[in-house]
């Protein structure tokens, strides 16, 4: 599926009320579809934006099983939860892994640069964008031409609190707005570094199948993205990694916390007021 402004309209054409609910069959079929999606997108050496969460860990595991040449890239500030987990997963499977601990001086410089590049400069976009920026910068130095992203997984498999309630409709709504909310940001950053963005979860076949999965298998009890975690577990990701609860990138990396610190330092009540001074 093309990652452009027509993405939402193309996605909407796939909307169906058909429901599939055989957990074992779903786990098997979804694993096959994701594997095919990854396989057809890999051309030479690739990078993976790696947080140690189930989305990126599953992509890495699939690449490993397919014999692909890949490197994991993880970034964060001091006390970053994502950096800690990324290291644990990478070491467990002996994957090639590069990390970067960002100090506050560089973090502030990255924030200013991201505000210059991305079209939507709200707090969430800037926070996530800073993570993507640093990952792509590392990839650029390593002459990596394409980078895998876990984008789309949250919407397909109900990864956020906002998906609760009418899970079916809330997931569709989030997916349709993925371009405006997320893709525009990441594509702008990719263009800046001249690096291609690969999104296996946003493959047409993956979307069409995943959005038919019974909502009860997406959020099961307190477990969000349950069925995707089952896929990861079945393919070979350890349970502690498959079922790790994870915060969004801006929180797991500590960029959101740092934005709050900069706002307070500047005498602002809200992070958005600080960001407004950078435009």
C-alpha positions as CSV (number, residue, x, y, z in Angstrom):
1,X,0.0,0.0,0.0
2,X,1.4,3.4,-1.0
3,X,2.4,5.6,1.9
4,X,1.0,8.9,0.7
5,X,-1.9,11.2,1.2
6,X,-4.4,8.8,-0.4
7,X,-3.5,6.1,2.2
8,X,-6.6,6.7,4.3
9,X,-9.0,6.4,1.3
10,X,-7.3,3.2,0.1
11,X,-7.5,1.7,3.6
12,X,-11.2,2.6,3.8
13,X,-11.8,0.4,0.7
14,X,-10.7,-2.6,2.8
15,X,-13.2,-2.1,5.5
16,X,-15.3,-5.1,6.1
17,X,-17.6,-6.4,8.9
18,X,-16.4,-10.0,8.4
19,X,-15.0,-11.4,11.6
20,X,-12.5,-14.3,12.1
21,X,-12.0,-15.6,15.6
22,X,-10.2,-19.0,15.5
23,X,-7.1,-18.0,17.6
24,X,-4.8,-20.8,16.4
25,X,-5.6,-20.3,12.7
26,X,-5.3,-16.5,13.1
27,X,-1.9,-16.8,14.8
28,X,-0.6,-19.1,12.0
29,X,-2.0,-17.0,9.1
30,X,-1.0,-13.7,10.6
31,X,2.5,-14.9,11.1
32,X,2.8,-16.0,7.5
33,X,1.4,-12.7,6.2
34,X,3.8,-10.6,8.3
35,X,6.7,-12.8,7.2
36,X,5.8,-12.3,3.5
37,X,5.4,-8.6,4.1
38,X,8.9,-8.3,5.6
39,X,10.5,-10.6,3.0
40,X,9.3,-8.6,0.0
41,X,10.5,-5.3,1.4
42,X,14.1,-6.3,2.2
43,X,16.6,-5.2,-0.5
44,X,20.1,-5.6,0.9
45,X,21.0,-4.5,4.4
46,X,18.3,-2.8,6.4
47,X,18.0,-1.0,9.7
48,X,15.3,-1.6,12.3
49,X,14.1,1.2,14.6
50,X,14.3,-0.9,17.7
51,X,12.6,-0.2,21.1
52,X,12.6,-3.7,22.4
53,X,8.8,-3.8,22.2
54,X,6.8,-6.6,20.5
55,X,6.4,-4.7,17.2
56,X,10.1,-4.1,16.5
57,X,11.2,-7.3,18.2
58,X,8.9,-9.4,15.9
59,X,10.2,-7.6,12.8
60,X,13.8,-8.4,13.9
61,X,12.9,-12.0,14.6
62,X,11.3,-12.5,11.2
63,X,14.3,-10.9,9.5
64,X,16.5,-13.3,11.5
65,X,14.6,-16.3,10.5
66,X,14.6,-15.2,6.8
67,X,18.4,-14.8,7.0
68,X,18.2,-11.1,6.2
69,X,21.1,-8.7,6.9
70,X,19.9,-6.2,9.5
71,X,21.0,-4.0,12.3
72,X,19.0,-2.8,15.2
73,X,19.1,0.9,16.2
74,X,18.0,2.2,19.6
75,X,18.1,5.6,21.1
76,X,17.0,7.3,24.3
77,X,17.9,9.7,27.1
78,X,19.2,8.8,30.5
79,X,16.9,6.2,32.3
80,X,15.2,5.3,29.0
81,X,13.1,2.2,29.5
82,X,13.3,1.4,25.8
83,X,17.1,1.4,25.8
84,X,17.2,-1.1,28.7
85,X,14.7,-3.5,27.0
86,X,16.3,-3.1,23.6
87,X,19.6,-4.2,25.0
88,X,18.0,-7.2,26.8
89,X,16.3,-8.4,23.6
90,X,19.3,-7.8,21.3
91,X,21.7,-9.6,23.7
92,X,19.3,-12.5,24.1
93,X,19.2,-13.2,20.4
94,X,22.7,-12.0,19.6
95,X,21.5,-9.6,17.0
96,X,23.6,-6.7,15.6
97,X,22.6,-3.8,17.8
98,X,23.7,-0.1,18.0
99,X,22.5,2.3,20.6
100,X,22.9,5.9,21.4
101,X,22.5,7.5,24.8
102,X,21.5,11.1,24.1
103,X,22.6,13.8,26.5
104,X,20.4,16.9,27.2
105,X,22.4,19.2,25.0
106,X,22.0,17.0,22.0
107,X,18.4,16.3,22.8
108,X,17.6,20.0,22.7
109,X,19.4,20.4,19.4
110,X,17.4,17.4,18.0
111,X,14.1,18.9,19.1
112,X,14.9,22.2,17.3
113,X,15.9,20.3,14.2
114,X,12.8,18.1,14.2
115,X,10.5,21.2,14.6
116,X,12.2,22.6,11.4
117,X,11.5,19.4,9.4
118,X,8.2,17.9,10.3
119,X,4.8,19.4,9.1
120,X,2.8,18.8,12.3
121,X,4.7,20.3,15.3
122,X,2.5,19.2,18.2
123,X,4.0,17.7,21.4
124,X,3.4,14.0,20.4
125,X,4.8,14.4,16.9
126,X,7.9,16.2,18.1
127,X,8.5,13.6,20.8
128,X,8.2,10.7,18.5
129,X,9.9,12.5,15.7
130,X,13.0,13.1,17.8
131,X,13.4,9.3,18.2
132,X,13.0,8.7,14.5
133,X,15.4,11.6,13.7
134,X,18.2,10.1,15.8
135,X,17.7,6.6,14.5
136,X,17.8,7.8,10.9
137,X,20.9,9.9,11.6
138,X,22.7,6.7,12.9
139,X,21.5,4.8,9.8
140,X,22.7,7.5,7.5
141,X,26.2,7.3,9.0
142,X,26.2,3.5,8.4
143,X,25.0,4.1,4.8
144,X,21.8,2.2,5.5
145,X,19.3,3.0,2.7
146,X,16.1,1.5,4.2
147,X,14.7,1.3,7.8
148,X,11.9,-0.9,9.1
149,X,9.3,0.8,11.3
150,X,6.6,-0.8,13.5
151,X,4.2,1.9,12.4
152,X,0.6,0.6,12.0
153,X,0.8,-2.1,14.6
154,X,-1.0,0.0,17.3
155,X,-4.0,0.7,15.1
156,X,-4.3,-2.8,13.7
157,X,-4.1,-4.6,17.0
158,X,-5.5,-2.0,19.5
159,X,-2.4,-0.9,21.3
160,X,-3.7,2.2,23.1
161,X,-6.2,3.1,25.7
162,X,-8.2,5.0,23.0
163,X,-8.9,1.8,21.3
164,X,-11.0,0.5,24.1
165,X,-14.8,0.6,23.9
166,X,-15.8,0.0,20.3
167,X,-12.5,-1.6,19.4
168,X,-13.5,-2.3,15.8
169,X,-14.4,1.3,15.0
170,X,-11.7,2.9,17.0
171,X,-9.0,0.8,15.2
172,X,-10.4,1.8,11.8
173,X,-10.5,5.4,12.8
174,X,-6.9,5.4,13.9
175,X,-5.7,3.5,10.9
176,X,-7.5,5.9,8.4
177,X,-5.7,8.8,10.0
178,X,-2.3,7.2,10.2
179,X,-1.0,9.2,7.2
180,X,-1.9,12.6,8.7
181,X,-0.9,11.6,12.3
182,X,2.3,9.6,11.7
183,X,3.3,8.9,8.1
184,X,3.7,12.6,7.2
185,X,6.1,13.1,10.1
186,X,8.2,10.0,9.4
187,X,8.3,10.4,5.6
188,X,9.5,14.0,6.1
189,X,12.3,12.8,8.3
190,X,13.1,10.0,5.9
191,X,13.3,12.4,3.0
192,X,15.6,14.7,5.0
193,X,18.1,11.8,5.5
194,X,17.4,10.2,2.1
195,X,16.3,6.9,3.7
196,X,13.4,4.8,2.8
197,X,10.7,4.0,5.4
198,X,9.5,0.4,5.3
199,X,6.3,-0.4,7.1
200,X,5.4,-4.2,7.0
201,X,2.4,-3.8,9.3
202,X,0.9,-1.4,6.7
203,X,1.0,-4.0,3.9
204,X,-2.4,-4.2,2.2
205,X,-2.8,-8.0,2.9
206,X,-1.8,-7.6,6.5
207,X,-4.3,-4.7,7.0
208,X,-7.1,-6.5,5.3
209,X,-6.6,-9.7,7.3
210,X,-5.8,-8.0,10.7
211,X,-8.9,-5.8,10.6
212,X,-11.1,-8.9,10.4
213,X,-9.7,-10.3,13.6
214,X,-12.2,-10.5,16.4
215,X,-11.8,-7.5,18.7
216,X,-11.8,-9.8,21.7
217,X,-8.5,-11.2,20.5
218,X,-6.9,-7.7,20.2
219,X,-7.6,-6.6,23.8
220,X,-7.9,-9.6,26.0
221,X,-8.4,-8.7,29.7
222,X,-5.7,-6.1,30.4
223,X,-3.5,-7.2,27.5
224,X,-3.5,-4.9,24.5
225,X,-2.3,-6.3,21.1
226,X,-2.9,-9.8,22.5
227,X,-3.1,-11.6,19.1
228,X,0.1,-10.0,17.8
229,X,1.9,-11.0,21.0
230,X,0.7,-14.6,20.4
231,X,2.2,-14.5,16.9
232,X,5.5,-13.3,18.3
233,X,5.5,-16.0,21.0
234,X,4.7,-18.7,18.4
235,X,7.4,-17.6,16.1
236,X,10.0,-17.8,18.9
237,X,10.1,-14.5,20.9
238,X,10.4,-15.3,24.6
239,X,7.2,-14.6,26.6
240,X,8.8,-11.8,28.7
241,X,9.5,-9.9,25.5
242,X,6.3,-10.9,23.6
243,X,4.1,-9.7,26.5
244,X,6.1,-6.7,27.7
245,X,3.9,-3.7,28.4
246,X,5.3,-0.8,26.5
247,X,4.9,3.0,26.6
248,X,4.8,5.0,23.4
249,X,8.2,6.1,21.9
250,X,8.2,9.6,23.2
251,X,7.8,8.2,26.8
252,X,10.0,5.1,26.5
253,X,12.8,7.2,25.1
254,X,12.3,10.0,27.8
255,X,12.0,12.7,25.1
256,X,8.6,13.7,26.5
257,X,9.9,14.1,30.0
258,X,12.8,16.2,28.6
259,X,10.3,18.4,26.7
260,X,8.6,19.1,30.0
261,X,11.8,20.0,31.6
262,X,12.6,22.5,28.8
263,X,9.2,24.0,29.1
264,X,9.6,24.5,32.9
265,X,13.0,25.9,32.4
266,X,11.6,28.4,30.0
267,X,8.8,29.4,32.4
268,X,6.1,27.7,30.4
269,X,3.2,25.8,31.9
270,X,2.7,23.6,28.8
271,X,5.2,21.8,26.5
272,X,3.3,23.1,23.5
273,X,4.0,26.7,24.6
274,X,7.7,25.9,24.6
275,X,7.5,24.3,21.1
276,X,5.7,27.4,19.8
277,X,8.8,29.5,20.5
278,X,10.8,27.3,18.2
279,X,8.7,27.8,15.1
